[in-house]
Amino acid sequence: MADLSIARPHNGFAARLVTLFAAVSAWNDARATRKALSALTDRELEDIGLSRGDIDRVARSC
């Protein structure tokens, strides 16, 4: 998960740019999580307490 530890800028353009970067980073984290979980077998998912139906919910919570 991406961590934006830089100080938030106060001017409009820079703040929107930081917000956009954070949104793209969050989307990419969810995409990577969804891809990794989808590659697991049903048995592997069961071993970690998940089912195929849980993948989107878990990816959104990252």
C-alpha positions as CSV (number, residue, x, y, z in Angstrom):
1,M,0.0,0.0,0.0
2,A,1.4,3.4,-0.9
3,D,2.2,5.8,1.9
4,L,2.2,9.5,1.0
5,S,4.4,10.8,3.9
6,I,5.1,14.2,2.2
7,A,3.4,17.3,3.4
8,R,0.2,18.1,1.7
9,P,0.5,21.2,-0.5
10,H,-1.9,24.1,0.0
11,N,-2.2,25.4,-3.5
12,G,-5.0,24.0,-5.8
13,F,-3.0,22.4,-8.6
14,A,-0.4,20.6,-6.4
15,A,-3.1,19.4,-4.0
16,R,-5.1,17.9,-6.9
17,L,-2.0,16.3,-8.3
18,V,-1.2,14.7,-4.9
19,T,-4.9,13.5,-4.6
20,L,-4.7,12.1,-8.1
21,F,-1.5,10.3,-7.4
22,A,-3.0,8.8,-4.2
23,A,-6.1,7.6,-6.1
24,V,-4.0,6.0,-8.8
25,S,-1.8,4.3,-6.2
26,A,-4.8,3.0,-4.3
27,W,-6.4,1.7,-7.5
28,N,-3.1,-0.1,-8.4
29,D,-2.8,-1.6,-4.9
30,A,-6.4,-3.0,-5.2
31,R,-5.6,-4.3,-8.8
32,A,-2.5,-6.1,-7.6
33,T,-4.3,-7.6,-4.6
34,R,-7.2,-8.8,-6.8
35,K,-4.7,-10.3,-9.3
36,A,-2.8,-12.1,-6.6
37,L,-5.8,-13.5,-4.9
38,S,-7.4,-14.6,-8.2
39,A,-4.3,-16.6,-9.0
40,L,-4.8,-18.8,-5.9
41,T,-6.8,-22.0,-6.1
42,D,-10.0,-22.4,-4.3
43,R,-8.2,-24.6,-1.7
44,E,-5.6,-22.0,-1.1
45,L,-8.2,-19.3,-0.7
46,E,-10.1,-21.6,1.8
47,D,-6.8,-22.0,3.7
48,I,-6.7,-18.3,4.4
49,G,-10.4,-18.1,5.1
50,L,-11.6,-16.6,1.9
51,S,-13.7,-17.6,-1.1
52,R,-13.8,-16.3,-4.6
53,G,-16.7,-14.0,-3.7
54,D,-14.5,-12.3,-1.1
55,I,-11.8,-11.2,-3.5
56,D,-13.3,-7.9,-4.5
57,R,-14.2,-6.9,-0.9
58,V,-10.7,-7.7,0.3
59,A,-9.1,-5.7,-2.6
60,R,-11.3,-2.7,-1.9
61,S,-10.3,-2.7,1.7
62,C,-6.5,-2.4,0.9
